[in-house]
Amino acid sequence: MKRVGFFRSIQFKFVLIYVLLIFLAMQMISAYFSKELEEKLLTNFTTSIKDRVSFVAFTIQEAMEKEDDETSSVEDELQFVLDDFAEADDIEDIRVVDEEKRILASNEDFEGRVTDAQTTRTMLIKKELDTIKVDKKGNRLLVYTYPIISHQEVLGVVHISANVETVYKQINEINEILAKGTGLTIVVTAILWVFLSQTITKPISDMKKHAQAMTKGNFSRKVKVYGNDEIGELAKTFNNLTKRLQEAQATTEGERRKLSSVLSFMTDGVIATDRKGRVILINDPAAEMLDVSRETVLSQPIVTLLGLQERYTFEELLNEQDSVNLDYSTKETPYTLRANFSVIQKETGFVNGLITVLHDITEQEKIDMERREFVANVSHELRTPLTTMRSYLEALAEGAWEDKEIAPHFLDVTQNETERMIRLVNDLLQLSKMDSKDYLVNQEWINFIDFFDQIIDRFEMSKVETITFIRDLPEDKLFVEIDPDKLTQVIDNIISNALKYSPEGGKVTFKVKESESQLMVSISDEGLGIPKDKVEQIFDRFYRVDKARSRQMGGTGLGLAISKEMIIAHGGNIWAESKEGEGTTIFFTLPYVNMQEDEWI
């Protein structure tokens, strides 16, 4: 994680805010203090001037009340008073003006009349006035006018101009002292707050480091508790949270492993999406079923992955209640998947995503198709002889039994069809037993060469003379553990098929080969052969390469299917090889242990 710079840290922000608050407070205090000080000093200065004026006002009034003939002595007396008053450093100008605005006395030897508005206004209102004015030199002056009143009559006005720059100079000096004090206070406060802020930022820094360790999966660390204040309580809560997260992580990890194990060992495919329909999880069986890699399908839309974009939208899949079959079959290989959809939904109804479960139903579909074909074949195989029997029996019932030439033929056909149905029912019953778990093989040790010869001899004695039997059998005795009755039925079925489809003058060849673990038996004919793409199907129930010809020859289509089940029950295998126009060879194997003959005596 990127380190936070000092000027972006919370400590700097604390210090900056605190210093700004102190600075603002000091400025407000200084402004208020300066204003109050200025008003106080100006008031004191003005009061001092007024007190001194009022002190000499009585003398000035007495001098001005003298007779006119004593005017010269009055002006001298007033000048003496003013000269004494003007000796103060702050007095710039002092004048005494009579009611006619003539200057009677002045410290600056002013003569003539006074025309300023303040003096005139003082005479009119008979009240003292004071104002602050600035002279030509830029100095601030206190101009004070005081009326001399005797018997309700204004005798004159005392006009004083006093320099107040000394007052403002004192104010500036005091402001400088306040500024220096403010600066020193801010520096000291900032230093103290740096150390104080560490009591807040250090625990926070420790919690940040702890949180960084937690993001890496380390829940063993604990935050140091520095006190019992709010930060300390936060640290304790953080440590408690760490403990709970550690427990939750352990629980989550356990559940994740369980889920991962379940998903890994499930035979069904599982795909999970987010709320927008993008794949976020797919297990190995699902990837194998769809023939994709997990890395390439993540974030891919589920409808695209399943090839349903032309049939469904993601919103339609959310509402799909029934299973959806996905047909990926090719001309060579059938392949069908069944998809079931389940919505991931919160209690509030908010949809978080979709779970899709895939199940390979190729075999099931194949079994269902075979079952349907089986039922159709059985129905057809039973209906054909029954229909024939019904026709002949109806003819006999209508009087054909009295015809000595037709009746025996009709009865013979009826009997043949009855035997055909009996063979079919027996074969079906036998297959049913072999499909059940109760099917038993009664095995015993026999010499297979003698056993095989006897079966061949039986067919050779009753065969058509135009077919030649060729035997390629070992001279030694080969003992195997088999059920003679069931294996006889297998060999009978194979030889019967070879004889049925062998042409006149053809050959049927019998061979037995010995290996360390098995005997391989083969029976070959020179018949029509079987197309290459249909060789593997001849062991399916009711399958016929040439159905019309097979029914004419009385076959049920179950012989090789029964033979396959019996060979498998013996622990062997059976298959066929054929070329069209050249013939067919049926092979089967039996478990074999090479032993000497004396071991059986």
Secondary structure per residue as TSV (DSSP state, phi and psi in degrees):
chain	resnum	aa	ss	phi	psi
A	1	M	-	360.0	143.7
A	2	K	-	-68.8	135.2
A	3	R	-	-73.4	136.7
A	4	V	-	-83.4	127.4
A	5	G	-	-68.8	160.8
A	6	F	G	-61.5	-42.3
A	7	F	G	-73.9	-7.6
A	8	R	G	-109.8	0.1
A	9	S	S	-79.7	160.6
A	10	I	H	-69.5	-28.8
A	11	Q	H	-62.7	-45.5
A	12	F	H	-62.7	-39.1
A	13	K	H	-65.4	-41.5
A	14	F	H	-58.1	-50.7
A	15	V	H	-61.5	-45.4
A	16	L	H	-62.6	-45.4
A	17	I	H	-64.2	-43.6
A	18	Y	H	-64.7	-43.3
A	19	V	H	-64.0	-41.5
A	20	L	H	-64.0	-38.9
A	21	L	H	-64.4	-44.4
A	22	I	H	-62.5	-43.9
A	23	F	H	-62.3	-43.8
A	24	L	H	-63.8	-42.4
A	25	A	H	-63.4	-44.3
A	26	M	H	-63.8	-38.9
A	27	Q	H	-65.0	-41.1
A	28	M	H	-65.2	-42.0
A	29	I	H	-65.2	-43.2
A	30	S	H	-64.1	-42.7
A	31	A	H	-62.2	-45.3
A	32	Y	H	-64.5	-44.0
A	33	F	H	-64.6	-43.6
A	34	S	H	-62.9	-42.9
A	35	K	H	-63.9	-46.4
A	36	E	H	-64.9	-39.3
A	37	L	H	-65.1	-43.0
A	38	E	H	-61.6	-45.6
A	39	E	H	-63.2	-40.0
A	40	K	H	-66.2	-46.3
A	41	L	H	-65.8	-41.6
A	42	L	H	-65.2	-39.7
A	43	T	H	-63.6	-44.1
A	44	N	H	-63.1	-42.0
A	45	F	H	-63.9	-46.1
A	46	T	H	-63.2	-42.9
A	47	T	H	-62.5	-39.5
A	48	S	H	-62.0	-43.1
A	49	I	H	-64.2	-45.4
A	50	K	H	-64.6	-37.9
A	51	D	H	-63.9	-41.1
A	52	R	H	-69.7	-38.2
A	53	V	H	-64.5	-45.2
A	54	S	H	-63.8	-25.9
A	55	F	H	-70.1	-38.3
A	56	V	H	-94.3	-8.0
A	57	A	H	-62.3	-35.5
A	58	F	H	-64.0	-43.2
A	59	T	H	-63.1	-41.7
A	60	I	H	-65.3	-37.3
A	61	Q	H	-66.2	-43.5
A	62	E	H	-62.5	-40.2
A	63	A	H	-65.8	-37.1
A	64	M	H	-76.7	-16.0
A	65	E	T	-87.5	-3.3
A	66	K	S	-68.5	166.0
A	67	E	-	-65.8	163.1
A	68	D	G	-67.8	-31.9
A	69	D	G	-69.2	-13.6
A	70	E	G	-101.3	24.8
A	71	T	H	-62.1	-43.0
A	72	S	H	-62.3	-38.9
A	73	S	H	-71.0	-29.8
A	74	V	H	-65.9	-45.1
A	75	E	H	-64.8	-37.4
A	76	D	H	-64.9	-41.3
A	77	E	H	-65.8	-41.1
A	78	L	H	-65.0	-39.7
A	79	Q	H	-63.8	-38.9
A	80	F	H	-62.0	-43.6
A	81	V	H	-63.6	-43.3
A	82	L	H	-67.6	-39.7
A	83	D	H	-60.9	-39.4
A	84	D	H	-67.7	-38.8
A	85	F	H	-70.7	-34.2
A	86	A	T	-79.4	-2.2
A	87	E	T	-67.6	-16.2
A	88	A	S	-65.9	143.9
A	89	D	T	-66.9	-28.3
A	90	D	T	-87.5	-5.0
A	91	I	E	-88.6	117.6
A	92	E	E	-90.9	-40.6
A	93	D	E	-154.4	137.7
A	94	I	E	-140.8	134.4
A	95	R	E	-139.2	154.1
A	96	V	E	-119.3	122.4
A	97	V	E	-117.1	131.9
A	98	D	E	-81.2	-175.2
A	99	E	T	-66.7	-19.4
A	100	E	T	-94.3	12.9
A	101	K	-	66.8	23.0
A	102	R	B	-89.1	142.8
A	103	I	E	-80.0	114.4
A	104	L	E	-85.1	-34.1
A	105	A	E	-155.2	151.6
A	106	S	E	-161.0	148.1
A	107	N	T	-80.4	-8.0
A	108	E	T	-116.3	15.2
A	109	D	-	59.1	40.9
A	110	F	-	-74.7	141.7
A	111	E	-	-129.4	165.2
A	112	G	S	97.3	-153.7
A	113	R	B	-111.9	154.4
A	114	V	-	-97.3	130.1
A	115	T	-	-118.7	7.7
A	116	D	-	-72.7	149.4
A	117	A	H	-67.7	-34.7
A	118	Q	H	-64.7	-42.1
A	119	T	H	-64.8	-44.6
A	120	T	H	-60.5	-44.3
A	121	R	H	-65.2	-36.3
A	122	T	H	-63.4	-39.4
A	123	M	H	-64.6	-37.7
A	124	L	H	-72.8	-46.6
A	125	I	H	-90.2	-10.5
A	126	K	T	60.1	34.3
A	127	K	S	-133.5	151.1
A	128	E	-	-72.2	147.6
A	129	L	E	-135.2	147.8
A	130	D	E	-142.2	139.0
A	131	T	E	-143.4	159.3
A	132	I	E	-103.9	124.3
A	133	K	E	-127.2	162.2
A	134	V	E	-113.4	129.3
A	135	D	-	-84.0	-175.5
A	136	K	T	-65.2	-25.2
A	137	K	T	-85.8	-3.4
A	138	G	S	89.9	7.6
A	139	N	-	-83.9	140.8
A	140	R	E	-85.9	131.5
A	141	L	E	-122.8	143.5
A	142	L	E	-95.0	113.7
A	143	V	E	-99.3	118.8
A	144	Y	E	-126.1	126.2
A	145	T	E	-117.7	130.4
A	146	Y	E	-127.1	122.1
A	147	P	E	-77.3	140.4
A	148	I	E	-98.8	110.6
A	149	I	E	-116.7	134.0
A	150	S	E	-138.4	123.4
A	151	H	T	53.0	48.3
A	152	Q	T	65.0	11.3
A	153	E	E	-114.2	139.3
A	154	V	E	-83.2	114.8
A	155	L	E	-83.5	-28.9
A	156	G	E	174.4	-171.2
A	157	V	E	-137.8	136.1
A	158	V	E	-93.1	120.3
A	159	H	E	-110.6	117.5
A	160	I	E	-123.7	135.7
A	161	S	E	-117.8	116.8
A	162	A	E	-116.9	137.9
A	163	N	E	-79.0	120.7
A	164	V	-	-104.8	12.3
A	165	E	H	-63.6	-30.4
A	166	T	H	-62.7	-36.0
A	167	V	H	-64.5	-47.5
A	168	Y	H	-66.8	-31.0
A	169	K	H	-64.3	-42.0
A	170	Q	H	-61.9	-41.1
A	171	I	H	-61.9	-44.2
A	172	N	H	-62.4	-41.6
A	173	E	H	-61.8	-42.5
A	174	I	H	-66.1	-39.0
A	175	N	H	-62.8	-38.6
A	176	E	H	-62.4	-41.2
A	177	I	H	-62.7	-42.3
A	178	L	H	-63.7	-40.4
A	179	A	H	-63.4	-44.4
A	180	K	H	-63.4	-40.5
A	181	G	H	-64.0	-38.9
A	182	T	H	-63.7	-45.2
A	183	G	H	-61.3	-44.9
A	184	L	H	-64.0	-39.6
A	185	T	H	-63.4	-41.6
A	186	I	H	-65.1	-42.9
A	187	V	H	-62.0	-49.4
A	188	V	H	-62.9	-40.7
A	189	T	H	-64.3	-42.7
A	190	A	H	-61.9	-43.0
A	191	I	H	-63.2	-45.9
A	192	L	H	-63.8	-38.8
A	193	W	H	-71.2	-28.1
A	194	V	H	-60.8	-46.2
A	195	F	H	-70.7	-36.6
A	196	L	H	-69.0	-39.2
A	197	S	H	-65.6	-25.1
A	198	Q	H	-64.0	-26.9
A	199	T	H	-66.2	-20.5
A	200	I	H	-97.7	-45.8
A	201	T	H	-74.7	-29.8
A	202	K	H	-65.2	-48.5
A	203	P	H	-59.7	-37.9
A	204	I	H	-65.1	-40.3
A	205	S	H	-62.5	-41.1
A	206	D	H	-62.5	-40.8
A	207	M	H	-67.5	-33.1
A	208	K	H	-65.4	-45.3
A	209	K	H	-62.7	-38.9
A	210	H	H	-64.9	-41.0
A	211	A	H	-64.2	-38.2
A	212	Q	H	-63.4	-39.7
A	213	A	H	-65.7	-35.7
A	214	M	H	-66.0	-36.0
A	215	T	H	-64.6	-22.9
A	216	K	T	-92.4	3.4
A	217	G	T	93.6	7.2
A	218	N	-	-95.4	107.2
A	219	F	-	-108.3	12.7
A	220	S	-	-84.8	-21.7
A	221	R	-	-76.7	154.9
A	222	K	-	-129.6	147.2
A	223	V	-	-80.4	135.8
A	224	K	-	-72.8	134.2
A	225	V	-	-93.9	116.7
A	226	Y	-	-91.9	-13.3
A	227	G	-	-175.2	-175.6
A	228	N	S	-104.6	18.2
A	229	D	S	-83.8	-166.9
A	230	E	H	-61.7	-38.5
A	231	I	H	-64.5	-40.2
A	232	G	H	-63.5	-42.6
A	233	E	H	-63.8	-37.3
A	234	L	H	-63.6	-40.6
A	235	A	H	-63.0	-43.3
A	236	K	H	-62.4	-42.6
A	237	T	H	-62.9	-38.8
A	238	F	H	-64.1	-42.2
A	239	N	H	-64.5	-39.0
A	240	N	H	-65.6	-40.1
A	241	L	H	-62.0	-40.3
A	242	T	H	-60.2	-43.4
A	243	K	H	-63.1	-43.9
A	244	R	H	-65.1	-40.4
A	245	L	H	-64.5	-38.2
A	246	Q	H	-62.2	-43.8
A	247	E	H	-65.8	-41.9
A	248	A	H	-65.1	-38.9
A	249	Q	H	-64.8	-41.5
A	250	A	H	-61.9	-43.1
A	251	T	H	-64.9	-44.6
A	252	T	H	-63.5	-41.1
A	253	E	H	-64.6	-40.1
A	254	G	H	-62.9	-44.2
A	255	E	H	-65.8	-37.3
A	256	R	H	-63.5	-41.9
A	257	R	H	-65.7	-39.9
A	258	K	H	-62.0	-46.4
A	259	L	H	-62.8	-40.5
A	260	S	H	-64.0	-40.7
A	261	S	H	-64.8	-42.9
A	262	V	H	-62.1	-46.0
A	263	L	H	-66.3	-36.0
A	264	S	H	-70.1	-38.3
A	265	F	H	-96.8	1.5
A	266	M	-	-70.2	140.5
A	267	T	S	-80.9	-23.1
A	268	D	S	-84.5	150.9
A	269	G	E	-86.0	141.6
A	270	V	E	-127.8	131.2
A	271	I	E	-130.8	131.3
A	272	A	E	-117.5	143.7
A	273	T	E	-123.8	166.3
A	274	D	-	-86.2	-172.9
A	275	R	T	-71.1	-12.8
A	276	K	T	-98.5	3.6
A	277	G	S	87.1	13.7
A	278	R	B	-92.2	140.0
A	279	V	E	-69.0	127.4
A	280	I	E	-117.7	-13.5
A	281	L	E	-154.3	137.7
A	282	I	E	-149.5	129.6
A	283	N	-	-87.6	170.2
A	284	D	H	-60.8	-43.4
A	285	P	H	-58.9	-39.1
A	286	A	H	-65.7	-41.1
A	287	A	H	-63.4	-39.4
A	288	E	H	-68.3	-41.1
A	289	M	H	-62.0	-40.0
A	290	L	H	-91.3	-3.3
A	291	D	T	56.0	53.2
A	292	V	-	-134.5	166.0
A	293	S	-	-99.6	146.4
A	294	R	H	-62.2	-35.2
A	295	E	H	-68.0	-34.6
A	296	T	H	-80.7	-22.9
A	297	V	H	-94.7	-13.9
A	298	L	T	-62.2	136.0
A	299	S	T	74.6	2.9
A	300	Q	S	-84.9	141.8
A	301	P	B	-60.1	139.2
A	302	I	H	-64.3	-35.7
A	303	V	H	-67.6	-31.4
A	304	T	H	-73.6	-42.1
A	305	L	H	-60.6	-41.0
A	306	L	T	-87.9	-3.3
A	307	G	T	71.4	31.9
A	308	L	-	-108.7	11.6
A	309	Q	T	-62.3	-25.1
A	310	E	T	-87.8	-13.2
A	311	R	T	-108.1	-32.9
A	312	Y	-	-137.6	154.6
A	313	T	-	-103.0	167.9
A	314	F	H	-62.6	-38.0
A	315	E	H	-64.5	-34.7
A	316	E	H	-70.8	-33.9
A	317	L	H	-66.1	-34.1
A	318	L	H	-62.0	-30.1
A	319	N	T	-98.9	2.4
A	320	E	-	-76.0	118.8
A	321	Q	-	-94.4	-27.2
A	322	D	S	-95.0	164.6
A	323	S	-	-71.6	151.8
A	324	V	E	-120.6	124.4
A	325	N	E	-86.0	132.4
A	326	L	E	-110.9	111.1
A	327	D	E	-97.5	109.8
A	328	Y	-	-111.3	24.8
A	329	S	-	-68.9	149.0
A	330	T	-	-116.0	178.0
A	331	K	S	-63.1	-32.9
A	332	E	S	-88.4	-35.9
A	333	T	-	-131.7	122.5
A	334	P	-	-76.5	141.9
A	335	Y	-	-156.0	116.1
A	336	T	E	-134.1	134.0
A	337	L	E	-117.0	149.0
A	338	R	E	-112.5	129.3
A	339	A	E	-112.1	127.9
A	340	N	E	-115.3	138.5
A	341	F	E	-116.8	138.1
A	342	S	E	-135.8	130.7
A	343	V	E	-84.5	134.0
A	344	I	E	-88.2	112.5
A	345	Q	E	-136.4	137.6
A	346	K	-	-78.8	170.8
A	347	E	T	-64.1	-27.7
A	348	T	T	-75.4	-9.4
A	349	G	S	97.5	-3.7
A	350	F	-	-71.9	129.5
A	351	V	E	-86.1	121.7
A	352	N	E	-93.7	-22.3
A	353	G	E	165.9	-161.9
A	354	L	E	-140.9	135.3
A	355	I	E	-104.5	127.6
A	356	T	E	-116.9	126.7
A	357	V	E	-110.2	124.3
A	358	L	E	-106.1	136.9
A	359	H	E	-132.9	130.4
A	360	D	E	-78.0	111.4
A	361	I	-	-110.6	21.4
A	362	T	H	-59.8	-48.4
A	363	E	H	-66.0	-40.1
A	364	Q	H	-62.2	-42.8
A	365	E	H	-64.5	-39.3
A	366	K	H	-64.0	-42.6
A	367	I	H	-64.6	-42.5
A	368	D	H	-62.3	-40.3
A	369	M	H	-66.5	-42.1
A	370	E	H	-64.6	-38.2
A	371	R	H	-63.0	-43.9
A	372	R	H	-63.3	-42.6
A	373	E	H	-65.1	-38.2
A	374	F	H	-62.4	-46.7
A	375	V	H	-63.2	-41.8
A	376	A	H	-64.3	-41.8
A	377	N	H	-66.0	-45.3
A	378	V	H	-61.3	-44.1
A	379	S	H	-60.6	-41.6
A	380	H	H	-68.2	-43.0
A	381	E	H	-65.4	-33.3
A	382	L	H	-81.7	-34.7
A	383	R	H	-68.1	-36.8
A	384	T	H	-61.8	-53.5
A	385	P	H	-66.8	-34.5
A	386	L	H	-65.4	-40.4
A	387	T	H	-63.2	-42.6
A	388	T	H	-62.5	-47.5
A	389	M	H	-61.3	-41.3
A	390	R	H	-61.6	-42.5
A	391	S	H	-64.0	-45.6
A	392	Y	H	-70.2	-37.5
A	393	L	H	-68.4	-37.1
A	394	E	H	-63.8	-38.2
A	395	A	H	-65.7	-41.7
A	396	L	H	-64.6	-40.5
A	397	A	H	-66.1	-28.7
A	398	E	T	-82.9	1.7
A	399	G	T	124.2	-3.7
A	400	A	G	-68.3	-17.8
A	401	W	G	-66.7	-20.4
A	402	E	G	-80.7	-16.3
A	403	D	-	-83.3	113.0
A	404	K	T	-68.2	-19.8
A	405	E	T	-88.6	-37.6
A	406	I	H	-87.0	-37.4
A	407	A	H	-59.6	-47.0
A	408	P	H	-60.1	-36.5
A	409	H	H	-67.0	-42.7
A	410	F	H	-63.7	-41.5
A	411	L	H	-66.1	-36.7
A	412	D	H	-65.7	-42.5
A	413	V	H	-63.5	-42.4
A	414	T	H	-62.5	-41.8
A	415	Q	H	-64.8	-42.5
A	416	N	H	-62.3	-41.8
A	417	E	H	-67.1	-36.0
A	418	T	H	-64.2	-45.2
A	419	E	H	-63.1	-35.6
A	420	R	H	-63.6	-41.8
A	421	M	H	-67.4	-36.8
A	422	I	H	-63.3	-43.0
A	423	R	H	-62.1	-41.5
A	424	L	H	-63.6	-45.9
A	425	V	H	-64.8	-40.8
A	426	N	H	-62.9	-42.4
A	427	D	H	-63.4	-41.1
A	428	L	H	-64.8	-41.4
A	429	L	H	-63.1	-40.0
A	430	Q	H	-65.0	-43.2
A	431	L	H	-63.2	-38.4
A	432	S	H	-62.9	-41.4
A	433	K	H	-64.9	-40.5
A	434	M	H	-68.3	-28.2
A	435	D	H	-75.1	-22.8
A	436	S	S	-84.7	165.6
A	437	K	T	-78.6	-10.0
A	438	D	T	-86.2	2.7
A	439	Y	-	-71.7	126.0
A	440	L	-	-118.5	145.0
A	441	V	-	-112.9	116.2
A	442	N	-	-88.8	91.1
A	443	Q	-	-90.7	149.9
A	444	E	E	-152.1	156.8
A	445	W	E	-82.2	125.8
A	446	I	E	-140.2	160.7
A	447	N	E	-81.8	109.8
A	448	F	H	-66.1	-32.7
A	449	I	H	-63.3	-47.3
A	450	D	H	-63.5	-41.0
A	451	F	H	-61.5	-43.2
A	452	F	H	-69.2	-41.0
A	453	D	H	-59.7	-42.1
A	454	Q	H	-62.3	-41.4
A	455	I	H	-66.4	-42.2
A	456	I	H	-63.7	-41.1
A	457	D	H	-60.3	-41.5
A	458	R	H	-61.6	-42.1
A	459	F	H	-72.8	-34.6
A	460	E	H	-66.9	-31.6
A	461	M	H	-71.9	-29.8
A	462	S	H	-108.2	7.0
A	463	K	S	-78.6	167.1
A	464	V	-	-70.8	136.9
A	465	E	T	-66.3	-19.2
A	466	T	T	-81.0	-5.1
A	467	I	S	-104.5	131.8
A	468	T	E	-101.6	134.1
A	469	F	E	-97.8	129.9
A	470	I	E	-122.3	126.5
A	471	R	E	-113.0	130.7
A	472	D	E	-126.4	79.1
A	473	L	-	-118.1	145.7
A	474	P	-	-64.6	152.6
A	475	E	S	-82.9	-25.4
A	476	D	S	-73.8	158.3
A	477	K	-	-82.8	133.0
A	478	L	-	-122.2	112.1
A	479	F	E	-92.9	131.4
A	480	V	E	-133.7	157.4
A	481	E	E	-100.2	107.4
A	482	I	E	-140.5	169.3
A	483	D	-	-95.3	106.4
A	484	P	H	-57.6	-40.6
A	485	D	H	-64.7	-46.7
A	486	K	H	-71.3	-38.8
A	487	L	H	-70.2	-31.0
A	488	T	H	-61.6	-40.5
A	489	Q	H	-64.4	-37.8
A	490	V	H	-62.8	-51.6
A	491	I	H	-65.8	-37.0
A	492	D	H	-59.5	-44.5
A	493	N	H	-61.8	-43.4
A	494	I	H	-67.4	-46.4
A	495	I	H	-65.3	-40.0
A	496	S	H	-59.5	-43.5
A	497	N	H	-63.8	-40.0
A	498	A	H	-63.0	-41.5
A	499	L	H	-69.6	-36.5
A	500	K	H	-61.9	-41.7
A	501	Y	H	-100.0	3.2
A	502	S	-	-81.5	136.2
A	503	P	-	-77.3	167.6
A	504	E	T	-63.5	135.4
A	505	G	T	82.2	5.3
A	506	G	-	-80.0	176.4
A	507	K	E	-125.3	145.5
A	508	V	E	-120.9	122.4
A	509	T	E	-110.5	135.4
A	510	F	E	-118.0	129.7
A	511	K	E	-136.2	148.4
A	512	V	E	-135.2	126.9
A	513	K	E	-121.5	140.8
A	514	E	E	-105.7	137.3
A	515	S	-	-133.2	-177.2
A	516	E	S	-66.1	-31.7
A	517	S	S	-120.6	-4.2
A	518	Q	E	-159.5	160.9
A	519	L	E	-106.7	134.7
A	520	M	E	-112.0	119.9
A	521	V	E	-109.9	136.3
A	522	S	E	-133.8	141.6
A	523	I	E	-129.2	118.0
A	524	S	E	-116.7	144.9
A	525	D	-	-126.7	175.1
A	526	E	-	-119.4	39.6
A	527	G	S	-80.9	-154.3
A	528	L	S	-71.4	-22.9
A	529	G	-	82.2	173.2
A	530	I	-	-125.6	137.0
A	531	P	-	-55.9	145.6
A	532	K	G	-58.6	-38.9
A	533	D	G	-77.5	-2.9
A	534	K	G	-118.3	4.1
A	535	V	G	-62.7	-44.9
A	536	E	G	-70.1	-16.3
A	537	Q	G	-88.7	-8.3
A	538	I	G	-69.7	-14.4
A	539	F	G	-93.7	2.5
A	540	D	S	-79.0	153.0
A	541	R	T	-69.6	133.4
A	542	F	T	67.3	10.0
A	543	Y	-	-81.7	134.5
A	544	R	-	-136.4	136.1
A	545	V	S	-69.4	-47.0
A	546	D	S	-121.6	93.6
A	547	K	H	-65.3	-40.1
A	548	A	H	-63.2	-45.9
A	549	R	H	-68.1	-35.5
A	550	S	H	-65.6	-40.0
A	551	R	H	-69.6	-33.9
A	552	Q	H	-63.9	-31.6
A	553	M	T	-89.6	3.5
A	554	G	T	85.4	13.5
A	555	G	-	-79.8	151.5
A	556	T	-	-101.3	-13.7
A	557	G	S	81.3	11.6
A	558	L	-	-114.1	-8.2
A	559	G	H	-59.2	-53.6
A	560	L	H	-68.8	-30.5
A	561	A	H	-64.9	-42.1
A	562	I	H	-65.3	-41.3
A	563	S	H	-61.3	-41.5
A	564	K	H	-61.7	-45.7
A	565	E	H	-62.0	-39.5
A	566	M	H	-69.5	-40.6
A	567	I	H	-64.2	-41.9
A	568	I	H	-63.7	-38.1
A	569	A	H	-63.6	-26.2
A	570	H	T	-85.0	-3.1
A	571	G	T	88.1	14.8
A	572	G	-	-107.9	-163.8
A	573	N	-	-141.6	154.0
A	574	I	E	-139.6	139.3
A	575	W	E	-155.5	175.7
A	576	A	E	-135.3	151.1
A	577	E	E	-131.5	138.0
A	578	S	E	-155.2	152.4
A	579	K	E	-132.4	132.6
A	580	E	T	-63.2	129.9
A	581	G	T	85.0	-8.0
A	582	E	T	-117.0	-19.7
A	583	G	E	123.0	178.6
A	584	T	E	-133.3	144.6
A	585	T	E	-123.6	126.6
A	586	I	E	-101.4	127.0
A	587	F	E	-112.2	144.1
A	588	F	E	-148.1	153.8
A	589	T	E	-120.8	155.6
A	590	L	E	-134.5	142.5
A	591	P	E	-60.2	140.3
A	592	Y	-	-146.1	137.5
A	593	V	-	-119.3	122.3
A	594	N	-	-73.8	109.7
A	595	M	-	-132.4	156.2
A	596	Q	-	-79.4	155.7
A	597	E	G	-62.4	-33.8
A	598	D	G	-68.1	-15.3
A	599	E	G	-72.5	-17.2
A	600	W	G	-98.6	-1.8
A	601	I	-	-94.4	360.0
